Amino acid sequence: MAAERREREKRLGDLGVTVAEELAQRDILVRARDERIRAAEVRAGKALRSMVEVEGLTVGEALRWCGAGLEAREAARLRQLAQDQSEKGEQAQGQEPAGAGRCGESARARAGA
């Protein structure tokens, strides 16, 4: 009887470890998927920003170029995501984000140059 109980406890312990390992693996896969989704959204947002800021399109015109699946609200979210990512990259490099400071004041003017 005691031997059967020990065997059962070992099986349960092994199964518990399997559950924990598989859930940890799932979490890794979910994080990787989420990172890939975010990267794709940032790239889409950068392309939208280029359409508007570099090519001079209105948001409505850019939406027409992107097809029927993209709505203005989603386009705004993607463009903001790209802006946030751009600012995050500039801050990581020790640069001031574009447009930082008071409106119309350049970084040079704020530095006293």
C-alpha positions in Angstrom: 0.0 0.0 0.0 2.8 2.5 0.9 4.7 1.6 -2.3 1.6 2.3 -4.4 1.1 5.7 -2.7 4.8 6.6 -3.4 4.4 5.6 -7.1 1.2 7.7 -7.4 2.9 10.7 -5.7 5.8 10.3 -8.1 3.4 10.2 -11.1 1.6 13.3 -9.8 4.8 15.1 -9.2 6.0 14.3 -12.8 2.6 15.4 -14.2 2.8 18.6 -12.2 6.3 19.4 -13.5 5.0 18.7 -17.1 2.1 21.1 -16.6 4.4 23.8 -15.2 7.0 23.3 -18.0 4.3 23.4 -20.8 2.7 26.6 -19.4 6.2 28.2 -19.2 6.8 27.2 -22.8 3.4 28.6 -23.8 4.2 31.9 -22.1 7.5 32.1 -24.0 5.6 31.5 -27.3 2.9 34.1 -26.4 5.6 36.7 -25.6 7.4 36.0 -28.9 4.1 36.2 -30.9 3.2 39.5 -29.1 6.6 40.9 -29.9 6.3 39.9 -33.6 2.8 41.5 -33.7 4.1 44.7 -32.1 7.0 44.8 -34.6 4.7 44.4 -37.6 2.4 47.1 -36.2 5.3 49.5 -35.7 6.4 48.9 -39.3 2.9 49.6 -40.5 2.7 52.7 -38.4 6.0 54.0 -39.8 4.8 53.4 -43.3 1.6 55.3 -42.6 3.6 58.1 -41.0 5.8 58.3 -44.1 2.7 58.4 -46.4 1.4 61.4 -44.4 4.6 63.2 -43.3 6.9 62.5 -46.2 4.6 62.0 -49.1 2.1 64.7 -48.0 -1.1 62.6 -48.1 -4.0 63.2 -45.8 -4.8 60.4 -43.5 -7.9 59.7 -45.6 -5.8 59.5 -48.8 -3.4 57.1 -47.0 -6.2 55.0 -45.9 -7.5 54.6 -49.5 -4.0 53.5 -50.5 -4.0 50.8 -47.8 -7.3 49.2 -48.8 -10.6 48.7 -47.1 -9.4 46.8 -44.0 -7.9 49.8 -42.3 -10.0 52.4 -40.5 -9.0 55.8 -39.3 -8.9 54.9 -35.6 -6.6 51.9 -36.3 -4.4 54.0 -38.5 -4.1 56.6 -35.7 -3.2 53.9 -33.2 -0.5 52.5 -35.5 0.9 55.9 -36.3 1.1 56.7 -32.5 2.7 53.3 -31.9 5.4 54.1 -34.4 5.8 57.6 -32.9 6.2 56.2 -29.4 8.8 53.6 -30.7 10.7 56.4 -32.5 10.8 58.5 -29.4 11.8 55.5 -27.3 14.7 54.8 -29.7 15.8 58.4 -29.6 15.8 58.5 -25.8 17.8 55.2 -25.7 20.4 56.9 -27.9 20.5 60.0 -25.6 18.7 62.1 -28.2 15.7 64.3 -27.4 12.5 63.1 -29.1 11.4 65.0 -32.1 9.2 67.9 -31.1 10.3 67.8 -27.4 10.3 71.0 -25.5 8.1 74.1 -26.1 6.4 74.5 -29.4 8.7 76.3 -31.9 11.7 76.1 -29.6 14.7 74.2 -30.9 17.0 72.1 -28.8 19.8 74.5 -29.7 17.8 77.5 -28.3 17.0 75.6 -25.1 20.7 74.8 -24.7 21.5 78.5 -24.8 23.4 78.4 -28.2 
